[in-house]
Amino acid sequence: MSKRKSFVLRIDPALFKQIEKWAEDEFRSVNGQLEWIINKSLKDHKRLPKQKGKQDKA
C-alpha cells in the first residue's frame, strides 16, 4: 500500500456539504473525492510529473 500524507483541512461547511454530495453521487468517500479533484486539477494544468515508461499520444 502506498504511503499517504495526513493533514488538517479547514473548509467552509457549505462547500464541504457540496463535496460530500458529489462524493456520494460517485460512490467515493469525501477524502477520495478531494484527492480525485486535486489530482484532476494537477493533471489538467500539467503539474503532475511524467510517469516513466509511458509515452504521450498527442
PDB file of N, CA, C, O and CB in Angstrom:
ATOM      1  N   MET A   1       0.840  -1.180   0.000  1.00  0.00           N
ATOM      2  CA  MET A   1       0.000   0.000   0.000  1.00  0.00           C
ATOM      3  C   MET A   1       0.886   1.245   0.000  1.00  0.00           C
ATOM      4  O   MET A   1       1.892   1.298   0.707  1.00  0.00           O
ATOM      5  CB  MET A   1      -0.956  -0.003   1.219  1.00  0.00           C
ATOM      6  N   SER A   2       0.507   2.241  -0.795  1.00  0.00           N
ATOM      7  CA  SER A   2       1.320   3.452  -0.884  1.00  0.00           C
ATOM      8  C   SER A   2       1.206   4.299   0.382  1.00  0.00           C
ATOM      9  O   SER A   2       0.201   4.266   1.091  1.00  0.00           O
ATOM     10  CB  SER A   2       0.907   4.275  -2.101  1.00  0.00           C
ATOM     11  N   LYS A   3       2.251   5.045   0.634  1.00  0.00           N
ATOM     12  CA  LYS A   3       2.294   5.903   1.801  1.00  0.00           C
ATOM     13  C   LYS A   3       1.438   7.149   1.544  1.00  0.00           C
ATOM     14  O   LYS A   3       1.464   7.704   0.446  1.00  0.00           O
ATOM     15  CB  LYS A   3       3.757   6.293   2.144  1.00  0.00           C
ATOM     16  N   ARG A   4       0.692   7.581   2.541  1.00  0.00           N
ATOM     17  CA  ARG A   4      -0.169   8.762   2.405  1.00  0.00           C
ATOM     18  C   ARG A   4       0.238   9.813   3.418  1.00  0.00           C
ATOM     19  O   ARG A   4       0.684   9.479   4.515  1.00  0.00           O
ATOM     20  CB  ARG A   4      -1.658   8.390   2.586  1.00  0.00           C
ATOM     21  N   LYS A   5       0.091  11.055   3.068  1.00  0.00           N
ATOM     22  CA  LYS A   5       0.392  12.178   3.946  1.00  0.00           C
ATOM     23  C   LYS A   5      -0.929  12.681   4.528  1.00  0.00           C
ATOM     24  O   LYS A   5      -1.877  12.950   3.790  1.00  0.00           O
ATOM     25  CB  LYS A   5       1.154  13.321   3.178  1.00  0.00           C
ATOM     26  N   SER A   6      -0.986  12.807   5.852  1.00  0.00           N
ATOM     27  CA  SER A   6      -2.176  13.322   6.527  1.00  0.00           C
ATOM     28  C   SER A   6      -2.002  14.795   6.845  1.00  0.00           C
ATOM     29  O   SER A   6      -0.899  15.239   7.162  1.00  0.00           O
ATOM     30  CB  SER A   6      -2.461  12.529   7.812  1.00  0.00           C
ATOM     31  N   PHE A   7      -3.087  15.556   6.762  1.00  0.00           N
ATOM     32  CA  PHE A   7      -3.059  16.958   7.158  1.00  0.00           C
ATOM     33  C   PHE A   7      -4.473  17.417   7.486  1.00  0.00           C
ATOM     34  O   PHE A   7      -5.455  16.784   7.096  1.00  0.00           O
ATOM     35  CB  PHE A   7      -2.440  17.839   6.042  1.00  0.00           C
ATOM     36  N   VAL A   8      -4.556  18.521   8.206  1.00  0.00           N
ATOM     37  CA  VAL A   8      -5.844  19.082   8.595  1.00  0.00           C
ATOM     38  C   VAL A   8      -6.269  20.089   7.534  1.00  0.00           C
ATOM     39  O   VAL A   8      -5.455  20.886   7.068  1.00  0.00           O
ATOM     40  CB  VAL A   8      -5.771  19.750  10.007  1.00  0.00           C
ATOM     41  N   LEU A   9      -7.530  20.052   7.156  1.00  0.00           N
ATOM     42  CA  LEU A   9      -8.063  20.978   6.163  1.00  0.00           C
ATOM     43  C   LEU A   9      -9.266  21.701   6.756  1.00  0.00           C
ATOM     44  O   LEU A   9     -10.246  21.073   7.155  1.00  0.00           O
ATOM     45  CB  LEU A   9      -8.454  20.232   4.855  1.00  0.00           C
ATOM     46  N   ARG A  10      -9.182  23.022   6.808  1.00  0.00           N
ATOM     47  CA  ARG A  10     -10.325  23.822   7.240  1.00  0.00           C
ATOM     48  C   ARG A  10     -11.083  24.219   5.983  1.00  0.00           C
ATOM     49  O   ARG A  10     -10.494  24.750   5.041  1.00  0.00           O
ATOM     50  CB  ARG A  10      -9.879  25.091   8.077  1.00  0.00           C
ATOM     51  N   ILE A  11     -12.384  23.965   5.965  1.00  0.00           N
ATOM     52  CA  ILE A  11     -13.171  24.210   4.764  1.00  0.00           C
ATOM     53  C   ILE A  11     -14.547  24.738   5.168  1.00  0.00           C
ATOM     54  O   ILE A  11     -15.103  24.346   6.194  1.00  0.00           O
ATOM     55  CB  ILE A  11     -13.299  22.916   3.909  1.00  0.00           C
ATOM     56  N   ASP A  12     -15.069  25.609   4.361  1.00  0.00           N
ATOM     57  CA  ASP A  12     -16.387  26.174   4.602  1.00  0.00           C
ATOM     58  C   ASP A  12     -17.418  25.035   4.661  1.00  0.00           C
ATOM     59  O   ASP A  12     -17.413  24.158   3.797  1.00  0.00           O
ATOM     60  CB  ASP A  12     -16.756  27.210   3.493  1.00  0.00           C
ATOM     61  N   PRO A  13     -18.299  25.040   5.666  1.00  0.00           N
ATOM     62  CA  PRO A  13     -19.276  23.958   5.803  1.00  0.00           C
ATOM     63  C   PRO A  13     -20.173  23.772   4.576  1.00  0.00           C
ATOM     64  O   PRO A  13     -20.516  22.641   4.233  1.00  0.00           O
ATOM     65  CB  PRO A  13     -20.135  24.213   7.004  1.00  0.00           C
ATOM     66  N   ALA A  14     -20.554  24.857   3.918  1.00  0.00           N
ATOM     67  CA  ALA A  14     -21.400  24.742   2.722  1.00  0.00           C
ATOM     68  C   ALA A  14     -20.631  24.075   1.577  1.00  0.00           C
ATOM     69  O   ALA A  14     -21.189  23.264   0.838  1.00  0.00           O
ATOM     70  CB  ALA A  14     -21.908  26.137   2.281  1.00  0.00           C
ATOM     71  N   LEU A  15     -19.369  24.416   1.440  1.00  0.00           N
ATOM     72  CA  LEU A  15     -18.526  23.798   0.410  1.00  0.00           C
ATOM     73  C   LEU A  15     -18.330  22.315   0.711  1.00  0.00           C
ATOM     74  O   LEU A  15     -18.395  21.477  -0.189  1.00  0.00           O
ATOM     75  CB  LEU A  15     -17.155  24.513   0.321  1.00  0.00           C
ATOM     76  N   PHE A  16     -18.089  21.996   1.985  1.00  0.00           N
ATOM     77  CA  PHE A  16     -17.925  20.604   2.384  1.00  0.00           C
ATOM     78  C   PHE A  16     -19.181  19.796   2.047  1.00  0.00           C
ATOM     79  O   PHE A  16     -19.095  18.663   1.572  1.00  0.00           O
ATOM     80  CB  PHE A  16     -17.614  20.510   3.890  1.00  0.00           C
ATOM     81  N   LYS A  17     -20.327  20.385   2.297  1.00  0.00           N
ATOM     82  CA  LYS A  17     -21.593  19.695   2.027  1.00  0.00           C
ATOM     83  C   LYS A  17     -21.724  19.370   0.532  1.00  0.00           C
ATOM     84  O   LYS A  17     -22.195  18.292   0.169  1.00  0.00           O
ATOM     85  CB  LYS A  17     -22.791  20.559   2.495  1.00  0.00           C
ATOM     86  N   GLN A  18     -21.310  20.297  -0.326  1.00  0.00           N
ATOM     87  CA  GLN A  18     -21.372  20.065  -1.767  1.00  0.00           C
ATOM     88  C   GLN A  18     -20.399  18.967  -2.199  1.00  0.00           C
ATOM     89  O   GLN A  18     -20.731  18.131  -3.039  1.00  0.00           O
ATOM     90  CB  GLN A  18     -21.069  21.360  -2.523  1.00  0.00           C
ATOM     91  N   ILE A  19     -19.205  18.975  -1.625  1.00  0.00           N
ATOM     92  CA  ILE A  19     -18.220  17.931  -1.933  1.00  0.00           C
ATOM     93  C   ILE A  19     -18.720  16.582  -1.432  1.00  0.00           C
ATOM     94  O   ILE A  19     -18.556  15.562  -2.101  1.00  0.00           O
ATOM     95  CB  ILE A  19     -16.843  18.266  -1.301  1.00  0.00           C
ATOM     96  N   GLU A  20     -19.327  16.583  -0.256  1.00  0.00           N
ATOM     97  CA  GLU A  20     -19.880  15.354   0.319  1.00  0.00           C
ATOM     98  C   GLU A  20     -20.960  14.768  -0.592  1.00  0.00           C
ATOM     99  O   GLU A  20     -20.996  13.556  -0.806  1.00  0.00           O
ATOM    100  CB  GLU A  20     -20.459  15.629   1.723  1.00  0.00           C
ATOM    101  N   LYS A  21     -21.839  15.618  -1.129  1.00  0.00           N
ATOM    102  CA  LYS A  21     -22.903  15.157  -2.036  1.00  0.00           C
ATOM    103  C   LYS A  21     -22.294  14.606  -3.322  1.00  0.00           C
ATOM    104  O   LYS A  21     -22.704  13.549  -3.803  1.00  0.00           O
ATOM    105  CB  LYS A  21     -23.890  16.312  -2.361  1.00  0.00           C
ATOM    106  N   TRP A  22     -21.322  15.317  -3.876  1.00  0.00           N
ATOM    107  CA  TRP A  22     -20.652  14.881  -5.098  1.00  0.00           C
ATOM    108  C   TRP A  22     -19.984  13.530  -4.876  1.00  0.00           C
ATOM    109  O   TRP A  22     -20.093  12.636  -5.715  1.00  0.00           O
ATOM    110  CB  TRP A  22     -19.614  15.927  -5.554  1.00  0.00           C
ATOM    111  N   ALA A  23     -19.300  13.382  -3.759  1.00  0.00           N
ATOM    112  CA  ALA A  23     -18.635  12.115  -3.437  1.00  0.00           C
ATOM    113  C   ALA A  23     -19.664  10.984  -3.341  1.00  0.00           C
ATOM    114  O   ALA A  23     -19.442   9.888  -3.857  1.00  0.00           O
ATOM    115  CB  ALA A  23     -17.843  12.237  -2.110  1.00  0.00           C
ATOM    116  N   GLU A  24     -20.765  11.254  -2.690  1.00  0.00           N
ATOM    117  CA  GLU A  24     -21.825  10.243  -2.562  1.00  0.00           C
ATOM    118  C   GLU A  24     -22.357   9.841  -3.935  1.00  0.00           C
ATOM    119  O   GLU A  24     -22.597   8.660  -4.186  1.00  0.00           O
ATOM    120  CB  GLU A  24     -22.978  10.775  -1.682  1.00  0.00           C
ATOM    121  N   ASP A  25     -22.542  10.815  -4.822  1.00  0.00           N
ATOM    122  CA  ASP A  25     -23.040  10.544  -6.176  1.00  0.00           C
ATOM    123  C   ASP A  25     -22.089   9.633  -6.957  1.00  0.00           C
ATOM    124  O   ASP A  25     -22.521   8.876  -7.826  1.00  0.00           O
ATOM    125  CB  ASP A  25     -23.242  11.860  -6.938  1.00  0.00           C
ATOM    126  N   GLU A  26     -20.796   9.711  -6.645  1.00  0.00           N
ATOM    127  CA  GLU A  26     -19.795   8.930  -7.370  1.00  0.00           C
ATOM    128  C   GLU A  26     -19.254   7.755  -6.561  1.00  0.00           C
ATOM    129  O   GLU A  26     -18.241   7.155  -6.920  1.00  0.00           O
ATOM    130  CB  GLU A  26     -18.654   9.823  -7.780  1.00  0.00           C
ATOM    131  N   PHE A  27     -19.943   7.432  -5.464  1.00  0.00           N
ATOM    132  CA  PHE A  27     -19.584   6.289  -4.614  1.00  0.00           C
ATOM    133  C   PHE A  27     -18.149   6.373  -4.100  1.00  0.00           C
ATOM    134  O   PHE A  27     -17.417   5.384  -4.095  1.00  0.00           O
ATOM    135  CB  PHE A  27     -19.773   4.991  -5.382  1.00  0.00           C
ATOM    136  N   ARG A  28     -17.759   7.581  -3.667  1.00  0.00           N
ATOM    137  CA  ARG A  28     -16.438   7.800  -3.090  1.00  0.00           C
ATOM    138  C   ARG A  28     -16.604   8.369  -1.690  1.00  0.00           C
ATOM    139  O   ARG A  28     -17.666   8.884  -1.339  1.00  0.00           O
ATOM    140  CB  ARG A  28     -15.584   8.751  -3.978  1.00  0.00           C
ATOM    141  N   SER A  29     -15.546   8.272  -0.896  1.00  0.00           N
ATOM    142  CA  SER A  29     -15.501   8.980   0.381  1.00  0.00           C
ATOM    143  C   SER A  29     -15.192  10.440   0.078  1.00  0.00           C
ATOM    144  O   SER A  29     -14.741  10.766  -1.020  1.00  0.00           O
ATOM    145  CB  SER A  29     -14.431   8.355   1.359  1.00  0.00           C
ATOM    146  N   VAL A  30     -15.432  11.314   1.040  1.00  0.00           N
ATOM    147  CA  VAL A  30     -15.081  12.718   0.858  1.00  0.00           C
ATOM    148  C   VAL A  30     -13.577  12.838   0.635  1.00  0.00           C
ATOM    149  O   VAL A  30     -13.139  13.598  -0.228  1.00  0.00           O
ATOM    150  CB  VAL A  30     -15.525  13.565   2.082  1.00  0.00           C
ATOM    151  N   ASN A  31     -12.790  12.103   1.396  1.00  0.00           N
ATOM    152  CA  ASN A  31     -11.333  12.121   1.227  1.00  0.00           C
ATOM    153  C   ASN A  31     -10.955  11.683  -0.193  1.00  0.00           C
ATOM    154  O   ASN A  31     -10.123  12.315  -0.843  1.00  0.00           O
ATOM    155  CB  ASN A  31     -10.653  11.200   2.274  1.00  0.00           C
ATOM    156  N   GLY A  32     -11.564  10.613  -0.657  1.00  0.00           N
ATOM    157  CA  GLY A  32     -11.287  10.121  -2.008  1.00  0.00           C
ATOM    158  C   GLY A  32     -11.697  11.128  -3.066  1.00  0.00           C
ATOM    159  O   GLY A  32     -11.006  11.296  -4.071  1.00  0.00           O
ATOM    160  N   GLN A  33     -12.820  11.799  -2.844  1.00  0.00           N
ATOM    161  CA  GLN A  33     -13.294  12.799  -3.801  1.00  0.00           C
ATOM    162  C   GLN A  33     -12.348  13.993  -3.848  1.00  0.00           C
ATOM    163  O   GLN A  33     -12.029  14.488  -4.929  1.00  0.00           O
ATOM    164  CB  GLN A  33     -14.713  13.262  -3.438  1.00  0.00           C
ATOM    165  N   LEU A  34     -11.900  14.457  -2.690  1.00  0.00           N
ATOM    166  CA  LEU A  34     -10.953  15.578  -2.653  1.00  0.00           C
ATOM    167  C   LEU A  34      -9.652  15.203  -3.348  1.00  0.00           C
ATOM    168  O   LEU A  34      -9.082  16.008  -4.083  1.00  0.00           O
ATOM    169  CB  LEU A  34     -10.674  16.008  -1.199  1.00  0.00           C
ATOM    170  N   GLU A  35      -9.183  13.986  -3.116  1.00  0.00           N
ATOM    171  CA  GLU A  35      -7.958  13.537  -3.773  1.00  0.00           C
ATOM    172  C   GLU A  35      -8.153  13.489  -5.288  1.00  0.00           C
ATOM    173  O   GLU A  35      -7.261  13.877  -6.043  1.00  0.00           O
ATOM    174  CB  GLU A  35      -7.533  12.152  -3.242  1.00  0.00           C
ATOM    175  N   TRP A  36      -9.308  13.018  -5.729  1.00  0.00           N
ATOM    176  CA  TRP A  36      -9.611  12.954  -7.164  1.00  0.00           C
ATOM    177  C   TRP A  36      -9.655  14.361  -7.771  1.00  0.00           C
ATOM    178  O   TRP A  36      -9.109  14.591  -8.850  1.00  0.00           O
ATOM    179  CB  TRP A  36     -10.958  12.227  -7.400  1.00  0.00           C
ATOM    180  N   ILE A  37     -10.309  15.301  -7.073  1.00  0.00           N
ATOM    181  CA  ILE A  37     -10.416  16.686  -7.551  1.00  0.00           C
ATOM    182  C   ILE A  37      -9.026  17.313  -7.683  1.00  0.00           C
ATOM    183  O   ILE A  37      -8.725  17.952  -8.691  1.00  0.00           O
ATOM    184  CB  ILE A  37     -11.296  17.528  -6.589  1.00  0.00           C
ATOM    185  N   ILE A  38      -8.186  17.130  -6.673  1.00  0.00           N
ATOM    186  CA  ILE A  38      -6.843  17.701  -6.693  1.00  0.00           C
ATOM    187  C   ILE A  38      -6.012  17.070  -7.807  1.00  0.00           C
ATOM    188  O   ILE A  38      -5.315  17.769  -8.542  1.00  0.00           O
ATOM    189  CB  ILE A  38      -6.151  17.504  -5.332  1.00  0.00           C
ATOM    190  N   ASN A  39      -6.091  15.740  -7.927  1.00  0.00           N
ATOM    191  CA  ASN A  39      -5.332  15.037  -8.965  1.00  0.00           C
ATOM    192  C   ASN A  39      -5.764  15.503 -10.352  1.00  0.00           C
ATOM    193  O   ASN A  39      -4.918  15.746 -11.214  1.00  0.00           O
ATOM    194  CB  ASN A  39      -5.517  13.511  -8.835  1.00  0.00           C
ATOM    195  N   LYS A  40      -7.073  15.630 -10.577  1.00  0.00           N
ATOM    196  CA  LYS A  40      -7.591  16.076 -11.882  1.00  0.00           C
ATOM    197  C   LYS A  40      -7.130  17.489 -12.188  1.00  0.00           C
ATOM    198  O   LYS A  40      -6.741  17.785 -13.318  1.00  0.00           O
ATOM    199  CB  LYS A  40      -9.130  16.010 -11.910  1.00  0.00           C
ATOM    200  N   SER A  41      -7.169  18.356 -11.200  1.00  0.00           N
ATOM    201  CA  SER A  41      -6.728  19.732 -11.397  1.00  0.00           C
ATOM    202  C   SER A  41      -5.241  19.786 -11.749  1.00  0.00           C
ATOM    203  O   SER A  41      -4.845  20.508 -12.664  1.00  0.00           O
ATOM    204  CB  SER A  41      -7.004  20.564 -10.140  1.00  0.00           C
ATOM    205  N   LEU A  42      -4.421  19.025 -11.027  1.00  0.00           N
ATOM    206  CA  LEU A  42      -2.989  18.985 -11.321  1.00  0.00           C
ATOM    207  C   LEU A  42      -2.731  18.448 -12.731  1.00  0.00           C
ATOM    208  O   LEU A  42      -1.879  18.965 -13.453  1.00  0.00           O
ATOM    209  CB  LEU A  42      -2.255  18.119 -10.283  1.00  0.00           C
ATOM    210  N   LYS A  43      -3.467  17.418 -13.112  1.00  0.00           N
ATOM    211  CA  LYS A  43      -3.319  16.828 -14.445  1.00  0.00           C
ATOM    212  C   LYS A  43      -3.745  17.825 -15.527  1.00  0.00           C
ATOM    213  O   LYS A  43      -3.051  17.992 -16.529  1.00  0.00           O
ATOM    214  CB  LYS A  43      -4.151  15.530 -14.557  1.00  0.00           C
ATOM    215  N   ASP A  44      -4.892  18.488 -15.318  1.00  0.00           N
ATOM    216  CA  ASP A  44      -5.399  19.455 -16.296  1.00  0.00           C
ATOM    217  C   ASP A  44      -4.439  20.633 -16.498  1.00  0.00           C
ATOM    218  O   ASP A  44      -4.370  21.209 -17.585  1.00  0.00           O
ATOM    219  CB  ASP A  44      -6.765  19.974 -15.853  1.00  0.00           C
ATOM    220  N   HIS A  45      -3.706  20.982 -15.447  1.00  0.00           N
ATOM    221  CA  HIS A  45      -2.777  22.112 -15.520  1.00  0.00           C
ATOM    222  C   HIS A  45      -1.330  21.665 -15.734  1.00  0.00           C
ATOM    223  O   HIS A  45      -0.386  22.435 -15.553  1.00  0.00           O
ATOM    224  CB  HIS A  45      -2.870  22.940 -14.251  1.00  0.00           C
ATOM    225  N   LYS A  46      -1.188  20.394 -16.127  1.00  0.00           N
ATOM    226  CA  LYS A  46       0.128  19.814 -16.432  1.00  0.00           C
ATOM    227  C   LYS A  46       1.138  20.035 -15.308  1.00  0.00           C
ATOM    228  O   LYS A  46       2.273  20.447 -15.544  1.00  0.00           O
ATOM    229  CB  LYS A  46       0.670  20.406 -17.725  1.00  0.00           C
ATOM    230  N   ARG A  47       0.698  19.751 -14.083  1.00  0.00           N
ATOM    231  CA  ARG A  47       1.544  19.903 -12.905  1.00  0.00           C
ATOM    232  C   ARG A  47       1.987  18.562 -12.321  1.00  0.00           C
ATOM    233  O   ARG A  47       2.716  18.532 -11.329  1.00  0.00           O
ATOM    234  CB  ARG A  47       0.813  20.699 -11.850  1.00  0.00           C
ATOM    235  N   LEU A  48       1.559  17.462 -12.919  1.00  0.00           N
ATOM    236  CA  LEU A  48       1.972  16.142 -12.450  1.00  0.00           C
ATOM    237  C   LEU A  48       3.255  15.732 -13.152  1.00  0.00           C
ATOM    238  O   LEU A  48       3.437  16.025 -14.334  1.00  0.00           O
ATOM    239  CB  LEU A  48       0.860  15.095 -12.692  1.00  0.00           C
ATOM    240  N   PRO A  49       4.151  15.055 -12.434  1.00  0.00           N
ATOM    241  CA  PRO A  49       5.367  14.571 -13.106  1.00  0.00           C
ATOM    242  C   PRO A  49       5.004  13.489 -14.118  1.00  0.00           C
ATOM    243  O   PRO A  49       4.057  12.727 -13.924  1.00  0.00           O
ATOM    244  CB  PRO A  49       6.391  14.023 -12.072  1.00  0.00           C
ATOM    245  N   LYS A  50       5.770  13.440 -15.190  1.00  0.00           N
ATOM    246  CA  LYS A  50       5.515  12.412 -16.216  1.00  0.00           C
ATOM    247  C   LYS A  50       5.883  11.057 -15.651  1.00  0.00           C
ATOM    248  O   LYS A  50       6.883  10.913 -14.949  1.00  0.00           O
ATOM    249  CB  LYS A  50       6.318  12.696 -17.525  1.00  0.00           C
ATOM    250  N   GLN A  51       5.050  10.047 -15.970  1.00  0.00           N
ATOM    251  CA  GLN A  51       5.299   8.677 -15.489  1.00  0.00           C
ATOM    252  C   GLN A  51       6.319   8.011 -16.404  1.00  0.00           C
ATOM    253  O   GLN A  51       6.263   8.140 -17.627  1.00  0.00           O
ATOM    254  CB  GLN A  51       3.971   7.841 -15.438  1.00  0.00           C
ATOM    255  N   LYS A  52       7.250   7.298 -15.783  1.00  0.00           N
ATOM    256  CA  LYS A  52       8.276   6.576 -16.530  1.00  0.00           C
ATOM    257  C   LYS A  52       7.651   5.427 -17.305  1.00  0.00           C
ATOM    258  O   LYS A  52       6.765   4.737 -16.800  1.00  0.00           O
ATOM    259  CB  LYS A  52       9.370   6.052 -15.585  1.00  0.00           C
ATOM    260  N   GLY A  53       8.113   5.223 -18.529  1.00  0.00           N
ATOM    261  CA  GLY A  53       7.659   4.092 -19.316  1.00  0.00           C
ATOM    262  C   GLY A  53       6.382   4.343 -20.099  1.00  0.00           C
ATOM    263  O   GLY A  53       5.940   3.477 -20.853  1.00  0.00           O
ATOM    264  N   LYS A  54       5.783   5.512 -19.933  1.00  0.00           N
ATOM    265  CA  LYS A  54       4.576   5.841 -20.701  1.00  0.00           C
ATOM    266  C   LYS A  54       4.887   7.013 -21.631  1.00  0.00           C
ATOM    267  O   LYS A  54       5.550   7.977 -21.248  1.00  0.00           O
ATOM    268  CB  LYS A  54       3.376   6.188 -19.750  1.00  0.00           C
ATOM    269  N   GLN A  55       4.392   6.903 -22.855  1.00  0.00           N
ATOM    270  CA  GLN A  55       4.625   7.958 -23.832  1.00  0.00           C
ATOM    271  C   GLN A  55       3.323   8.707 -24.069  1.00  0.00           C
ATOM    272  O   GLN A  55       2.248   8.109 -24.085  1.00  0.00           O
ATOM    273  CB  GLN A  55       5.180   7.380 -25.160  1.00  0.00           C
ATOM    274  N   ASP A  56       3.424  10.019 -24.254  1.00  0.00           N
ATOM    275  CA  ASP A  56       2.240  10.809 -24.577  1.00  0.00           C
ATOM    276  C   ASP A  56       1.815  10.497 -26.007  1.00  0.00           C
ATOM    277  O   ASP A  56       2.648  10.349 -26.902  1.00  0.00           O
ATOM    278  CB  ASP A  56       2.514  12.334 -24.398  1.00  0.00           C
ATOM    279  N   LYS A  57       0.521  10.402 -26.200  1.00  0.00           N
ATOM    280  CA  LYS A  57      -0.029  10.161 -27.535  1.00  0.00           C
ATOM    281  C   LYS A  57      -0.795  11.401 -27.977  1.00  0.00           C
ATOM    282  O   LYS A  57      -2.025  11.402 -28.026  1.00  0.00           O
ATOM    283  CB  LYS A  57      -0.954   8.899 -27.549  1.00  0.00           C
ATOM    284  N   ALA A  58      -0.059  12.445 -28.293  1.00  0.00           N
ATOM    285  CA  ALA A  58      -0.690  13.704 -28.683  1.00  0.00           C
ATOM    286  C   ALA A  58      -0.577  13.927 -30.169  1.00  0.00           C
ATOM    287  O   ALA A  58      -1.054  14.940 -30.680  1.00  0.00           O
ATOM    288  CB  ALA A  58      -0.070  14.872 -27.936  1.00  0.00           C
TER     289      ALA A  58
END
